Amino acid sequence: MTKPMDDDGTAIVVCADDYGLSMGVCDAIERLIAQRRLSATGAMTGMAGWRARAGDFRALIRQHPADVGLHFTLTGQRPLTLARGLARDGRLPEIGSLILRAFAGTLPRAAIHDELRAQLDAFEDEWGAPPDFLDGHQHAHGLPGIREIVVEELSRRYGGRDVWLRNCREPAAWARRRGHGWRKALLIGTLTAGTARRAATAGIATNDSFRGLYDFGPEPGFRTVFRAALQGPGERVLVHCHPGTVDEELRRLDPLLEPREHELAYLASAECAEDLAAAGVRPARFRETGGR
């Protein structure tokens, strides 16, 4: 693990995906940031929830500092642009289709670039500042043909600023050592290989350990997954999660439901605080991690 930053433990990033997806997801993430159980979240800026909540959320972040980034969305939802050659009937493709096209080299580059710019514009319009980082819904930002566009646009738009990029790959031995979700970690790491290297070439920082993956089933339970995610090597550790409260809005928009409530219940609990303390770690912003 990284060296201790202070008496509260070693700094790691604990990041919730999907802010803005629904009111129940926003409520959960805001609660956990106020509790200091989360230190980052990625916003889906094409969703109505982002526009409805960003102003109050900005006030919360001033009181409880955390990294807020763009959760670049290319799957399952409605695009902000026409997304010609990518969206069908006004909806972005499912992740399986996107992966096949990425590796076949048939993704519409111009459409992806336009959608990225539109989602970044939507972030800045509501937030009044650049995002602290960028990651991707269902990790799509790391796919071939997409990661190049992402790094190019971040460099062009924010060159010289301290904007970081999620790296979904880590050494296989690290993932296997945790035991939980390691097959999924190897698959996603393989699909997104090359993202960190391309980012480094452009001078964009990335995490070196990516944790929290599991199959969203009831076993072994999220507490077991999270406790394992707090262990192991890495200088810039990122643990990602998906807490939320299930409401009718979420049911209409996304298939991931009950696991969000299980994650919320644990992350808000005294047991989570105990597990963080026992592991000697604390949720922190990315700039606090590693030897930076």
N, C-alpha and C positions, 0 to 999 in steps of 0.2 A: 504493500500500500504506500501511498504518498506520506511524506513526513507530516507530523501533526502541525496544524496551523496555529492552534491556541489550545487552551485547556478544554475546550468543548469538543475536540477531536479533529480528525482528518477531514478536509473539505472534499466532498463529492457532490456532483449535480444529481438531484432527483427531479426528473422532468415529467410532467403530465402532458400527454398528447391531447389534441382535439378541443382546445378551448374555443368556444363559439359554436360548437356543433349543436347544442341544445341548452336550454336554460338549466336543466338538471346537471349537465356536465359543467357549465360555468359555475353554478353554485358550489359544487363539490370542490373544484379546483381553487376557487377563491377562499373557501373555508380552510383548506389544507395549507395554502400559502400563509394565511393569517396565523395558523398553528405552527408554522416553520417546519412542516413535514415535506413540503415541496419547495424547491428553489428555482424552478423554471417551468414554463409552459409554452407550447407552440399553438398559435392561433390560426384557425381556419377562416381566413378573411373574406372568403366568398359566401359565408353563411350569414343569415340575418342576425344570429346571436352575437356575432362580432360587432356589428354596427349598433346593436341595442345596448351592449354591455361595456364597450371599450372605455367610455368616459368615466364611469364609476370604477371600472377596473384600474384605470390609470391612477386614480386617487388612492386605491388600496395599495398599489405597488409603491407609491411614494411613502406610505406608512410601513409597508413590509416589503423591502426591496427583493426583487427576484428578476431573473432573466425572462424576457418575453420575446418570442421569436415568431417567425412565419412557419406554420405547418403546411408547407406547399402541397396542394391537393390536386391530384391528377386522376383520381379514381372515385367512382361511385356517386359523386355529387354533381350539381350543376356548375358549369364553368362561368367565369365572369366575362369571357370573350366568346366569340362564335366557335372557337376551337375547331376550325375546319380540318377535317381529316382525322380528328381525334375523338370528338364527341359525336354521339348519335342520338337523334331526337332530343337534343338539349341536355344530354347527360354524359358525363365522362365514363370511360370504360371501366370494367372490373379489373382487378390487379392481374389476374391470370392472362388476360388479353394484352395488357400493357407489357408484361414481361416478355411474352412471345414476340411482340413487335419490336421491343427493345433489342432483343438478341438477333432478330432477323434484319435489323437495320432499317426498318420501314416506318419509324416514327416521324410524324410531321414536325420538323424542327421549328419552323416559323410559328406554328400554332402553340407549341410548348413555350417558346420564348415569349410570345405575346401574353399567354396566360400567366407566366411567372411575373412579368412586368405588371400586369393588372393586379395580381394578388399582393405584390409589394407596394404598389400604389395605394391599394385599399388599406394596407397596414399603416402606411405613413399618414394617410388622410385622417384616420381616426386617432392614431397614437401621437402624431406630431413629432415623430423621431424614427430613425431606422430601427429595424429589429435587432435584437441582441444576437440572434443566431437564425439559422434556417435548418429545418429538417423536413421530412416528407411523410405525408399520410401513407401508411402501409409501406414506408421506407422507399417509395418510388423515386425520391430525389437521387438515390445512389445507383440507379440502373444506367447501363451504357446508353449513350445518346441523350440522356437527361442530365447526368452529373456534369457533363461538359458545358451544357447550357447554364446550369446553376452556377458553376464556378466562374464562368465568363461574365455572367450578369452581376454577381456579387463583386467581382473585381472591378468591373466598369463603374458600378454604382456606388460602392462603398470602399474603394481602394484607400488604404491608410486608416480606416476605422477598425475597431476591434470587434468585428462580426465573425462569429465562429460557425462551423458547419458540423452537423452530426455525421459521425463515421459509424457505420453499422457493422464493421468488421473488427475482429481482434484475433490474436493468436488462438488457434484451435485448442491448444492445451489449457488455456485459461478457461474457455467455455466448458470443456469436458470436466475440469476440476470442480466446477460448481455443481455439476450433476443434473440440474433441472433445466430443461429447454435447450440443451446443448445441440441437439440435432437441428432444431429450428435456427439456432444461432449460426451453425455452420452453413445452412442453406442460404440464409439472408446475407451472411458474410461473403459467400461465393458470388451471389447475384450482384452485390454492390462493391465487389473488389475493385480497387483502383481509385475510389473516391478520396481517401485520405492523401494518397500520393499526388493526385491532381491538385487538391486543395493546397498542399504544402508547396508545390511548385508556384502557386499563385500567391503564397504568403498568407493563406487563410488557416487559422488554427482549427484543430479537431480534437475530439476526445480519443483516447487510446484504448479504452475498455467500454464495451456496450453491453448492458445487463438488463435483466428483467423480463426476458423472453420466456413464455410458456405457452401451452396450448389452450389456455382459457378454460380448462376443465376444472371440476371440483377437487380433484386430487393432483398434487399433494397439498393443495391449499395455498392461498397467496402469501400467508405469513412465511411458510417454508421457502417459497420462491424468493421473497424479499430478503429474508435472512441470508440466504445463499448469495444473493446479489451484493451484499455488504462485505463479502470476503474476497480475497485474492489480490493479485498484483495489478498495477496500473498507476500511472501518474495523474491522468485526467479521466476520472471514472464518471460514467454517465449511466444512471439507472432510470429507465423509462417505465411509465405506467399509464393506466387509463381509468382513473376514478370517475365516478359519476352517479347521479341518481336517475333511475329509469322513469321517464314520463312519456306521454303519448307522442310528443314531438320527437324524442329519441327513437321510439319504436318505428316512426315513419321514415327515419333518416338513416338508420344504421343497424346492422345485425348484432353488434356486440352489446349485450344488455346486462344480464345478471352479474357477470364477472366485474363490471364496473362498480356495482354496489358492494361486492365483496372486497374489492380493493379499497374503496372509500372507508368501509367500516374498519378495516385493519389500520390504514394509514392515519385515521383520526383517533385511534385507540391508545391507551396507556401502554399496551404491549409493544406498539411500534416505537414509542419513545424509549422503552426499555431495551429493545433490540438495537436501536441506533447507539445508545450509550454503551451497551455490551460490546458492540463491534468497534467502538472508538471512532465513530464517524459522525459527521453533521452535514445536513443539506446546505449547500453553498452555491454561490454564483460561479460560473465557469472561470472567471478571472481569478478566483481565489484558489483554484486547484493547481496541482503540479508545482513546478519550480519557476513559474512565470514571475 
